[in-house]
Amino acid sequence: MNVADLLFWLFAAATCGGAIGVVLSQNVVRMAFWLMVSLGSVAGLFFLLSADFLGAAQLLIYVGGTVVLLIFGVMLTASGPYLKLETRPTEVLLGLAAGVGLLGVLVYSVGAVNWRTVAAKLPEPGPVSAVAGRTGEIVSSETGQSVKPLGLALLGVRADHPERPGYLLPFEVISVHLLIVLIGAGYLARAKRRVELVADRDGE
């Protein structure tokens, strides 16, 4: 087992463990911590797959966006009813059923693909011209040329395969996701402010 395999199993275990910690925790602060561990480990898996753009997007959007907004929501509602969430047995059963169903879909999807055929269709790495960097090491001249095609693909234009659709829909879904998280944080903050105003009126 080399270092890459060891890191893969480490990140995979942290991802699964963090997800289980989110489900089992009833304290919102601990949920946010375990969620950060799980999402950060997913970013580590992306980096191991040489998907630097996806790993950076995972860190910026989910770890840096969703979790930070969640933590701010917890800080703003620390004295409210949202600090500790008690899960009912019916909610546990529904969540377990949804998780098992999603696991079944993923297992079926992985098993339905002939990975040898997919690997055979992958293009062979062609000769890459190399140039000397500032520090003297050999650096590929194609370094840093992946942002432009990825940006065009997020806008719906595939520069590598014009006949295929882009990723405009997932890009918009992420935008809506961040908007919903922001609205939820504002709602939690407003709920706490309303409780404080009612308490002040009763005190008077």
Summary of the structure (lengths in Angstrom):
residues: 204
radius of gyration: 22.5
end to end distance: 69.0
largest distance: 79.0
contacts: 489
relative contact order: 0.08
helix: 70%
strand: 4%
